[in-house]
């Protein structure tokens, strides 16, 4: 469930606010978790001030665009309080002086100025990425934000056709970040504090996501999955995520393989919640009908156990735990395939036979995993060709030639076609983070 607010975004780069004349904003419809008039001060995150080693190459802040790129960077630094940073942490005065000297055309002054702007730009980018992974389960350390070196930051910017456009659009972050930043600046200009805290919270969450590359993004708040290639959404689908009591975690990992005709190792809590009550009411035939097998232990070589020896009411009550495995087939909760990124949370993406649940407005039905509207379509995008499960009784693994990152995020305020889409705080994470911010803590609880 969501509501949309028309915030009057400008197509101008992210920096000082430019608003069209006569613009008006639609009224905010309260969702009950953002209180009108409540906004905490921006995070006082200090930008890194240690000197950077000179790079072998430098960006052309003046040579091709008459200083426009330099002006855009200065504008971002002057408004960096929008990012939760402190503008005084950046040498804005010395950058302005260096720019004036460079305008003389003296090659030495131009080179010196470009070095200063390189250093300020790298500091800004690194400061934005610092702490972005707070609250995330990062399975593969390579996906930790902020791992780029200064040379890599500069190389990405140097590859852009226009440095001014690259900096102005903040193309070093997820594309939605700059749009939310403009929304935040508008909210402040219009004294819309209720919007401000929520937008800032989601800006912080977006810093975790890549600016470019090929990856899968799941937004648990909107129950949507996007396939992203080179920073563009190329396809999307609905998903089912965890119930409020079994919330889907925020996570970054590499999808490494697909399991076709998968087994399902039923977590003990779900065996108690979903299976045991049906065995109690329908008898042991329920297990056979749904291809459930009772196993002796959680080791690698368990033996089958006669289900008639188990007190299933005790399992339903949570007094004893059992290991249950569901075999491949039409009733398997994993459907025909699942996509694996081995992790301690036991979470993955998978097909589902319960397609009717995907028609619900709020798709909160799983035990934490992500159920897919169209698993074969996702497989074709990832593997470059269809995956066809053979037979019905044997699980087999298909490795990806190159692992693909998956980010399971919790984004409750996102740009959507010129509007701001606000999603219900299904897990109470916004409420917790904003309440903590209200208490005056310097660090947001970002989930």
C-alpha positions as CSV (number, residue, x, y, z in Angstrom):
1,X,0.0,0.0,0.0
2,X,1.3,3.4,-0.9
3,X,0.5,7.1,-1.4
4,X,2.1,9.5,-3.8
5,X,3.1,13.1,-3.3
6,X,3.8,15.3,-6.2
7,X,6.9,17.2,-5.2
8,X,7.7,19.3,-8.2
9,X,11.1,17.9,-9.0
10,X,13.3,19.8,-11.4
11,X,15.3,18.2,-14.1
12,X,18.2,20.4,-13.0
13,X,21.3,18.7,-11.4
14,X,21.1,17.9,-7.7
15,X,22.3,21.1,-6.0
16,X,20.6,24.4,-5.2
17,X,16.9,24.3,-5.6
18,X,15.3,25.5,-8.8
19,X,11.5,25.4,-8.8
20,X,9.1,26.3,-11.6
21,X,6.9,29.3,-11.0
22,X,3.4,28.6,-9.7
23,X,4.3,25.2,-8.4
24,X,2.1,23.7,-5.7
25,X,2.5,20.4,-3.8
26,X,-0.3,18.0,-3.1
27,X,-1.1,17.4,0.6
28,X,0.6,14.6,2.4
29,X,-1.7,11.8,3.4
30,X,-0.5,10.6,6.7
31,X,0.4,6.9,7.0
32,X,0.6,7.0,10.8
33,X,4.3,6.5,11.1
34,X,5.6,10.0,10.1
35,X,4.3,12.6,12.4
36,X,3.6,16.1,11.0
37,X,6.1,18.6,12.2
38,X,8.6,16.0,13.4
39,X,12.1,16.3,11.9
40,X,15.5,15.8,13.5
41,X,18.6,17.8,12.5
42,X,20.7,16.3,9.7
43,X,23.4,13.8,10.6
44,X,26.6,15.5,11.6
45,X,28.9,13.2,9.6
46,X,32.3,14.8,9.2
47,X,33.8,14.4,5.7
48,X,37.2,12.8,5.6
49,X,39.9,15.5,5.9
50,X,43.2,13.6,5.5
51,X,45.1,14.5,2.4
52,X,44.7,12.2,-0.5
53,X,47.7,10.9,-2.5
54,X,47.9,12.6,-5.9
55,X,46.4,10.4,-8.6
56,X,48.3,9.6,-11.8
57,X,45.5,11.3,-13.7
58,X,43.1,14.1,-12.8
59,X,39.7,15.3,-13.9
60,X,39.3,18.1,-16.3
61,X,37.3,20.5,-14.2
62,X,38.1,23.5,-16.4
63,X,39.6,22.5,-19.7
64,X,36.4,21.5,-21.6
65,X,33.5,23.1,-19.8
66,X,34.7,26.5,-18.7
67,X,34.5,25.7,-15.0
68,X,30.8,24.4,-15.1
69,X,31.8,21.1,-13.5
70,X,33.7,23.0,-10.8
71,X,30.6,25.1,-10.1
72,X,28.4,22.1,-9.8
73,X,30.7,20.4,-7.3
74,X,30.9,23.6,-5.2
75,X,27.2,23.7,-5.2
76,X,26.9,20.1,-3.9
77,X,29.4,20.8,-1.2
78,X,27.7,24.0,-0.1
79,X,24.4,22.1,0.2
80,X,25.9,18.9,1.6
81,X,23.9,19.3,4.8
82,X,21.2,17.7,2.7
83,X,23.4,14.6,2.7
84,X,23.8,14.6,6.5
85,X,27.3,16.0,6.0
86,X,28.8,19.2,7.4
87,X,29.7,21.8,4.6
88,X,32.4,23.3,6.8
89,X,34.2,19.9,6.5
90,X,35.0,20.8,2.9
91,X,37.5,23.4,1.8
92,X,34.9,25.4,-0.1
93,X,36.7,28.7,0.3
94,X,40.0,27.4,-1.1
95,X,38.2,25.8,-4.0
96,X,36.6,29.1,-4.9
97,X,40.0,30.8,-4.7
98,X,41.6,28.0,-6.8
99,X,38.8,28.4,-9.4
100,X,39.4,32.1,-9.7
101,X,43.2,31.6,-10.2
102,X,42.5,28.9,-12.8
103,X,40.3,31.3,-14.8
104,X,43.5,33.2,-15.6
105,X,44.3,30.4,-18.0
106,X,47.7,29.8,-16.5
107,X,48.4,26.1,-17.0
108,X,50.0,25.7,-13.6
109,X,47.1,27.3,-11.8
110,X,44.6,25.2,-13.8
111,X,46.5,22.0,-12.8
112,X,46.7,23.0,-9.2
113,X,43.0,23.9,-9.1
114,X,42.1,20.6,-10.7
115,X,44.1,18.7,-8.1
116,X,42.2,20.5,-5.4
117,X,38.8,19.7,-6.9
118,X,39.8,16.1,-7.4
119,X,40.6,15.8,-3.7
120,X,37.4,17.5,-2.7
121,X,35.3,15.4,-5.0
122,X,36.9,12.1,-3.7
123,X,36.3,13.2,-0.1
124,X,32.7,13.9,-0.8
125,X,32.0,10.6,-2.6
126,X,33.8,8.6,0.2
127,X,31.9,10.5,2.9
128,X,28.6,9.7,1.2
129,X,29.4,6.0,1.2
130,X,30.8,5.9,4.7
131,X,28.6,3.8,7.0
132,X,26.1,3.0,4.2
133,X,26.1,-0.7,5.2
134,X,24.8,-0.1,8.7
135,X,22.1,-2.6,9.6
136,X,22.7,-4.7,6.4
137,X,23.7,-8.3,6.4
138,X,26.6,-8.2,3.9
139,X,27.3,-11.8,3.0
140,X,30.0,-11.0,0.5
141,X,32.5,-8.4,1.7
142,X,33.2,-7.3,-1.9
143,X,29.7,-5.7,-1.8
144,X,30.6,-3.5,1.2
145,X,30.1,0.1,0.1
146,X,33.0,2.5,0.2
147,X,35.7,0.0,-1.0
148,X,36.7,2.1,-4.0
149,X,40.1,3.8,-3.9
150,X,40.4,7.5,-4.8
151,X,41.9,6.5,-8.1
152,X,38.8,4.3,-8.9
153,X,36.5,7.2,-7.9
154,X,38.3,9.5,-10.3
155,X,38.5,6.9,-13.1
156,X,34.7,6.5,-13.0
157,X,34.2,10.2,-13.3
158,X,36.8,10.6,-16.0
159,X,34.9,8.0,-18.2
160,X,31.8,10.1,-18.2
161,X,31.1,12.0,-21.4
162,X,30.4,15.2,-19.4
163,X,32.0,15.7,-16.0
164,X,29.5,18.5,-15.1
165,X,26.5,16.2,-15.9
166,X,28.1,13.3,-14.0
167,X,28.7,15.3,-10.9
168,X,25.4,17.2,-11.2
169,X,23.3,14.0,-11.5
170,X,25.4,12.4,-8.7
171,X,25.9,9.5,-11.0
172,X,28.3,8.0,-8.5
173,X,25.3,6.9,-6.5
174,X,22.1,5.0,-7.2
175,X,20.0,7.2,-9.7
176,X,17.2,7.6,-7.1
177,X,19.5,9.4,-4.7
178,X,19.8,12.7,-6.5
179,X,16.0,12.8,-7.0
180,X,15.3,12.3,-3.3
181,X,18.0,14.9,-2.5
182,X,16.0,17.4,-4.6
183,X,12.8,16.4,-2.9
184,X,14.5,17.0,0.5
185,X,15.7,20.4,-0.6
186,X,12.2,21.3,-1.7
187,X,10.7,20.0,1.5
188,X,13.1,22.2,3.5
189,X,12.3,25.2,1.4
190,X,8.6,24.7,1.9
191,X,9.0,23.8,5.6
192,X,7.6,20.3,5.0
193,X,9.4,18.6,8.0
194,X,7.2,15.5,8.1
195,X,8.5,14.6,4.6
196,X,12.1,15.6,5.4
197,X,12.9,12.9,8.0
198,X,11.5,10.1,5.9
199,X,13.2,11.2,2.7
200,X,16.6,11.6,4.5
201,X,16.2,8.2,6.0
202,X,15.7,6.6,2.5
203,X,18.6,8.6,1.0
204,X,20.9,7.0,3.6
205,X,19.6,3.5,2.6
206,X,20.1,4.3,-1.1
207,X,23.8,4.9,-0.5
208,X,24.3,1.2,-0.1
209,X,23.2,0.4,-3.7
210,X,25.5,0.5,-6.7
211,X,25.4,3.4,-9.2
212,X,26.1,1.1,-12.1
213,X,26.5,-2.6,-13.0
214,X,24.2,-5.6,-13.3
215,X,22.3,-6.6,-10.2
216,X,19.0,-7.7,-8.7
217,X,17.2,-5.3,-6.3
218,X,14.4,-6.4,-4.1
219,X,12.5,-3.7,-2.2
220,X,10.7,-5.5,0.6
221,X,8.7,-2.4,1.4
222,X,7.1,-2.3,-2.1
223,X,7.2,-6.1,-2.6
224,X,8.9,-5.6,-6.0
225,X,12.0,-7.0,-7.7
226,X,13.9,-5.1,-10.3
227,X,16.5,-6.4,-12.8
228,X,19.1,-3.6,-13.2
229,X,21.7,-3.3,-15.9
230,X,24.2,-0.4,-16.1
231,X,22.0,1.6,-13.7
232,X,18.8,1.1,-15.7
233,X,15.8,-1.0,-14.7
234,X,15.3,-3.4,-17.6
235,X,12.6,-5.6,-16.0
236,X,10.6,-5.9,-12.8
237,X,8.1,-8.2,-11.1
238,X,6.0,-8.6,-8.0
239,X,7.3,-10.6,-5.1
240,X,6.0,-12.0,-1.8
241,X,8.1,-11.1,1.3
242,X,8.1,-12.1,4.9
243,X,5.3,-11.6,7.3
244,X,5.8,-8.9,9.9
245,X,6.7,-11.6,12.5
246,X,9.2,-13.1,10.0
247,X,10.6,-10.0,8.3
248,X,12.7,-10.3,5.2
249,X,16.2,-9.0,6.2
250,X,18.1,-6.3,4.4
251,X,21.0,-8.1,2.7
252,X,23.7,-7.9,0.1
253,X,25.1,-11.1,-1.5
254,X,26.1,-12.7,-4.7
255,X,23.6,-15.1,-6.4
256,X,25.9,-18.0,-7.3
257,X,23.6,-20.7,-8.7
258,X,20.1,-21.9,-9.3
259,X,18.7,-25.1,-7.9
260,X,16.2,-26.7,-10.3
261,X,13.5,-29.1,-9.0
262,X,14.6,-28.1,-5.5
263,X,14.0,-29.8,-2.2
264,X,12.8,-27.6,0.7
265,X,14.4,-27.9,4.0
266,X,11.6,-26.7,6.2
267,X,12.7,-24.5,9.1
268,X,11.6,-25.9,12.5
269,X,9.3,-22.9,13.2
270,X,7.6,-23.3,9.9
271,X,7.2,-27.0,10.4
272,X,5.4,-26.2,13.7
273,X,3.3,-23.4,12.1
274,X,2.4,-24.8,8.7
275,X,2.8,-28.6,8.7
276,X,2.2,-30.0,12.2
277,X,-1.4,-28.5,12.5
278,X,-2.4,-30.1,9.2
279,X,-1.0,-33.5,10.3
280,X,-3.0,-33.2,13.5
281,X,-6.2,-32.4,11.7
282,X,-5.8,-34.6,8.5
283,X,-3.5,-37.4,9.7
284,X,-0.2,-38.7,8.4
285,X,-1.6,-38.9,4.9
286,X,-1.0,-35.1,4.7
287,X,2.8,-35.7,4.8
288,X,2.7,-38.2,1.9
289,X,0.3,-36.1,-0.2
290,X,2.7,-33.1,0.0
291,X,5.9,-35.1,-0.3
292,X,7.1,-34.3,3.2
293,X,9.7,-36.7,4.7
294,X,10.8,-36.7,8.4
295,X,14.5,-36.9,9.0
296,X,16.5,-37.9,12.0
297,X,18.8,-34.8,12.4
298,X,20.2,-31.8,10.7
299,X,23.5,-33.5,9.7
300,X,24.6,-34.2,6.1
301,X,23.6,-37.9,6.2
302,X,20.3,-38.1,8.1
303,X,18.0,-41.1,8.1
304,X,14.3,-41.2,7.5
305,X,12.1,-41.4,10.6
306,X,8.7,-43.0,10.9
307,X,6.3,-40.0,11.3
308,X,3.9,-42.1,13.4
309,X,6.5,-42.1,16.2
310,X,6.2,-38.3,16.5
311,X,3.8,-36.4,18.8
312,X,2.7,-33.9,16.1
313,X,0.6,-31.9,18.6
314,X,3.9,-31.3,20.6
315,X,5.5,-30.1,17.3
316,X,2.6,-27.7,16.7
317,X,2.9,-26.4,20.2
318,X,6.6,-25.8,19.9
319,X,7.5,-28.3,22.6
320,X,9.6,-30.4,20.2
321,X,11.4,-29.7,16.9
322,X,11.6,-31.9,13.9
323,X,13.5,-31.8,10.6
324,X,11.1,-32.0,7.6
325,X,12.2,-32.1,4.0
326,X,9.8,-31.6,1.1
327,X,10.6,-33.4,-2.1
328,X,10.5,-31.8,-5.6
329,X,7.1,-31.7,-7.2
330,X,4.0,-29.6,-7.9
331,X,3.4,-29.0,-4.1
332,X,6.9,-27.9,-3.3
333,X,7.0,-24.5,-1.7
334,X,10.1,-23.6,-3.8
335,X,8.3,-24.2,-7.0
336,X,10.5,-25.3,-9.9
337,X,13.6,-23.3,-9.0
338,X,15.4,-21.3,-6.4
339,X,18.3,-18.8,-6.6
340,X,20.9,-19.3,-4.0
341,X,23.2,-16.8,-2.2
342,X,24.3,-19.0,0.8
343,X,23.8,-17.0,4.0
344,X,23.3,-17.4,7.7
345,X,19.7,-16.0,7.5
346,X,18.5,-18.9,5.3
347,X,17.0,-16.5,2.8
348,X,16.9,-16.9,-1.0
349,X,14.7,-16.1,-4.0
350,X,12.4,-18.8,-5.2
351,X,9.5,-19.8,-7.4
352,X,6.2,-20.5,-5.8
353,X,3.1,-22.6,-6.6
354,X,0.9,-20.1,-4.7
355,X,0.6,-17.6,-7.5
356,X,-2.7,-16.2,-6.2
357,X,-0.8,-14.5,-3.4
358,X,1.0,-12.3,-5.9
359,X,-2.4,-10.7,-6.7
360,X,-2.7,-9.3,-3.2
361,X,-2.0,-5.6,-2.6
362,X,0.1,-6.4,0.5
363,X,2.2,-9.5,-0.3
364,X,3.5,-10.4,3.2
365,X,3.1,-14.2,3.4
366,X,6.6,-15.8,3.5
367,X,8.8,-16.9,6.4
368,X,11.4,-14.4,5.2
369,X,12.4,-15.7,1.8
370,X,11.4,-13.9,-1.4
371,X,8.8,-15.6,-3.6
372,X,8.9,-14.6,-7.3
373,X,6.1,-13.8,-9.7
374,X,8.0,-15.2,-12.6
375,X,11.1,-17.2,-11.7
376,X,11.8,-18.5,-15.2
377,X,11.9,-14.9,-16.5
378,X,14.5,-13.9,-13.8
379,X,16.5,-17.0,-14.7
380,X,16.6,-16.1,-18.4
381,X,17.8,-12.6,-17.6
382,X,20.5,-13.9,-15.2
383,X,21.7,-16.9,-17.3
384,X,21.1,-15.4,-20.8
385,X,19.0,-18.4,-21.7
386,X,16.0,-20.3,-20.3
387,X,16.5,-22.8,-17.5
388,X,14.4,-25.9,-18.1
389,X,14.0,-28.2,-15.1
390,X,14.2,-31.8,-16.2
391,X,12.0,-34.4,-14.7
392,X,10.3,-33.9,-11.4
393,X,12.2,-35.8,-8.8
394,X,15.8,-34.8,-8.8
395,X,17.3,-31.5,-7.6
396,X,20.2,-30.3,-9.7
397,X,22.4,-27.2,-9.5
398,X,23.3,-24.8,-12.3
399,X,26.1,-22.4,-11.6
400,X,26.1,-18.8,-12.9
401,X,29.1,-18.1,-15.1
402,X,29.6,-14.9,-13.1
403,X,27.8,-14.3,-9.7
404,X,25.2,-11.5,-9.8
405,X,24.7,-9.2,-6.8
406,X,21.4,-9.2,-5.1
407,X,20.4,-6.4,-2.7
408,X,17.3,-6.9,-0.5
409,X,16.5,-3.4,0.6
410,X,13.8,-1.6,2.6
411,X,13.0,1.6,0.7
412,X,9.8,3.3,1.8
413,X,10.2,6.6,-0.1
414,X,11.2,6.4,-3.8
415,X,10.9,8.5,-6.9
416,X,8.3,7.2,-9.3
417,X,7.7,8.9,-12.6
418,X,7.9,12.5,-11.3
419,X,6.1,11.6,-8.0
420,X,7.2,10.4,-4.6
421,X,6.0,7.0,-3.8
422,X,5.7,6.4,-0.1
423,X,5.3,2.7,1.0
424,X,3.8,1.5,4.2
425,X,6.3,0.8,7.0
426,X,5.4,-2.9,7.0
427,X,8.1,-3.9,9.5
428,X,8.1,-0.7,11.7
429,X,11.7,0.0,10.7
430,X,11.0,3.7,9.7
431,X,9.2,4.2,13.0
432,X,12.1,2.8,15.0
433,X,14.8,4.8,13.1
434,X,12.9,8.1,13.3
435,X,12.1,7.6,17.0
436,X,15.8,7.0,17.6
437,X,16.7,10.1,15.6
438,X,14.2,12.1,17.7
439,X,16.0,11.1,20.9
440,X,18.9,13.1,19.6
441,X,21.2,10.2,18.7
442,X,23.8,11.2,16.1
443,X,23.6,7.9,14.3
444,X,20.4,6.7,12.6
445,X,19.3,3.1,13.0
446,X,19.3,2.3,9.3
447,X,17.6,-1.1,8.6
